[in-house]
Amino acid sequence: MADQNQKLEPENTPNKQASRLQAFMCKLAKVVINVELVIALLVMVAVLLPPVFGVKPYCVLTGSMEPALPVGSMAYIDTNIDAKDLKEGDIVTFRIEGESSDKVVTHRVVENDKEAHQLTTQGDANEAQDNGCVAYANVLGKTVECVPYLGHVVTFVMNNKIKIIIVLIVFNAAVLYLANSKKKDLAQS
């Protein structure tokens, strides 16, 4: 039985408020860190795992293939294809002849000339076929999947890596500091 002379601590005392704030800060820290880990894991899976299976991700930067491949989506291309097996309607990614080796285009096959070993291509949003044909040797792969918006996320992360890391470190340090400082305050009370 409680002593009648002993007073119960009111609900809104500084200790109770600090305790609630500390509990909230600890929960917030756990949620924030878990969300960050899930996002990092998803981006890593979306970008790093496909090449293990011969699939390469490309961010869609232009609207030439809309609506099939919207700007800002991530297109996944199967690099284990033989260009002679491509059919009219397949979406392929290829290196542009005479351009730097890292400039690529993703367009639809209009014709596959197996005798000349080349493709005629056209963007879905373009009114005319592409100038020139694509030699089989320049074909990088066939599009097998497209994930809308993921290209925006990957492009943002890749272009702002250092800024994102700094913001996350400072934010996580602040949340953890506040959670721990409230814990110490309670221990001293």
Secondary structure, 3 states (H helix, E strand, C coil): CCCCCCCCCCCCCHHHHHHHHHHHHHHHHHHHHHHHHHHHHHHHHHHHCHHHHCEEEEECCCCCCCCCCCCCCEEEEECCCCHHHCCCCCEEEEECCCCCCCCEEEEEEEEEECCCCEEEEECCCCCCCCCCCEEHHHEEEEEEEEECCHHHHHHHHHHCHHHHHHHHHHHHHHHHHHHHHHHHHHHHC
